[in-house]
Amino acid sequence: MKRCIVFITVALLTVNYIFGQEERIIPINISYFGETITHPGIEIGYENTFYKGFNFTASIGTYIHQRNHVGLFLSTGLNWRHTFSFGYSMEFGLGTGYLHTWEHGGDTYIVNDNGNVSIKPKYGHPHFMPIVKISLLGWDFRKKTKIPLRLNADIIGFGQYPFNSYMMPHIALRIGGTYYLSF
């Protein structure tokens, strides 16, 4: 896990350098990611505003759906955010990602052609993850104070495809903040 966090930090610093902002600001987002609202998880991400409220995001996250599955995802998105002069903001976005799930809560068994039972290997399942984000509760403290922080609560709709040859819809609650590191 530590290697993963170091890799993400280096990747985010590199992306910031590539986009070449004059003022060295690195927006890092850390959020609670509750799949089906109550299944706990965490998401860590980066955003880069590139044109009049439009921003690009990249993130990695995980969640645990007890006695069902564990999900690990990588996602990117394009969002539009409007921030009012007093700090309130709302945001809408679309994205895509990769979701990998593993069974949670015990072993899975398979039966071969001879009738022998064995434990199924735990490689997990890869999935395509389309994402829709709606955020009507955001507050940017940079508008009225010098605190480089933005808090938000988002509703995330995402899909898990394939799931028994269909798209399995999910909903998640993401509550967190973006800290704007500057140097």
N, C-alpha and C positions, 0 to 999 in steps of 0.2 A: 504494500500500500504506500509506503514512503517513497519508493521508486516512482510510482505512478504520480504522486503529488509533485515530485521534483521534475518529472517529465512535463507535466502540465504547466508548471511555472515557467520552465525554459521555453516551451512552445508559445506561451502567451507573451513572454518578453520578445521573442523573435517576431511574432506577428505584429506587435506594436512597432518594432524597429522597421519592418517592411513597409507599413503604412506611413511611416515617417512623419509623425506629428511633431510640430514645432515645440510645444510644451510637452514634456515627458510625463504623460498621465496614463496610468494603466488601470482600467476599471476591472476589478475582480469581484465576482458575484458569488456569494455563498448562501445557500438556501436549504430549508427543510423541503423535501420533496415527498409528499404523501400520496402514493398511488392509491386510488380509490379513497382518497382523502385520509384514511386512517392507517395505511400500511407505511411505516416509517422509512425514510430514505434521506439522502443528501445529494445535492448537486453543486458543483463548482464550475464556474464559467468565466467567460471574458466577453466583452462587447466593444465594438468600435463604431462610433457614430461617423458616418461619411457624408451625409447630405440632408440638411434641414429636417432633423428628427428621425431619419432612417438610420438604423444601426444593424450591424451584422453581429451575431452571437455564435459562440462555440462553447460547448460544455460537455462535461462527463458527470455521470451520476449513477446512483444505485438505489435500490429499494428492496425491502423484504416483505413478501406476501406470505405470512405465516402458514405453514403446512400446505403450501401450494407451490410457490416458486420464488426465486431470487432473480432480480433483473439488474443488468449492468448496461448502460447505454452511453453512446457518443452521439451528440446532436449538433446541428447548425441551424441557424434561422435568420430570417430577414424580418425586422420589426419596424413599426412606425410608432413613435412616442410623441405625445404632445404634453408639454409641461407648461402650466400656467405660471404667471409672474409671481404668485405667492407660494409656489412649490408643489402644488398638487399635480399629479400626472396620470395619464392613462395611456395604455399601449395595446396594440394589436399586432399579431405576427403569425407567420407561417414558417414551417421548417421541416426538416427531414433528419432521420438519424438511423443508427444501427442499434438494435436491442438484442441482447443475448440473455437467455433465461436458462436457469437450472432448476430442477425439481428440488423442493425444500420439504424436509420432514421425514426422511427415511429412504430406504433403497427401493429401486424399481426393478422388477424381475421380468425376464423374458423366457419363453419356452421355444426351444428349437424344434426342428422337424422330427427328431427322435423322441420328443417328450421330456427332454432334460431341462431342468430349470436352472437358470444362472442369473447372477446380478448383472443388470444392464450398466455398461460404462456411463459415467457422468460427464459427457462432453457438452451437454447443454444443447440449446436450439437457437439458431440465428434467425432474426426477424428484421424486416423493413419497418421503419417507425415514422409514419407521417405525423406532423404535429401542427396543432392550431392553439394559439395562445391569446387569452383575453385578460387584460389587467385593468381594472377600474379603480384600484386602490394603490396609488404610488405617491411617495412624498420625497421630493428632492430638497435636501437641507442646504444645498449650495445656493439656492435662490435668495434666501433671506439671512443666512449665516455663512460663516467660513468653514463649516463642517463638511468635509468631502464625502458625504454619505447620501445614498438614496435607498429608501425602504420600499418594498413592494409586496403585494399579495396577488398572485396570478392563478387563474384557472387554466389548466393545460388539458387539452384533449389530444390523445395520441392513439395510434393504431398499432396493432401487432399482427403483421402478416408474414408468413402464413400461420394460421392457427386453425388446424383441422380443415385446411383448404379455404378458409374464410378470413376476413379481417376482424380481429377482436378489438372492439373499442374499449378504451380506458379513459378515466378522468383522474386528474391529479391536482392537488393543491400545493402550490409552491409559495412559501413565505420566506423572505430573506432580505438581504441588502447588498448593495454594490458600494464598495469602498474604492474611491478614486486615489490610487497611489500616485504621488507626484515626486519627481526628482529631476 
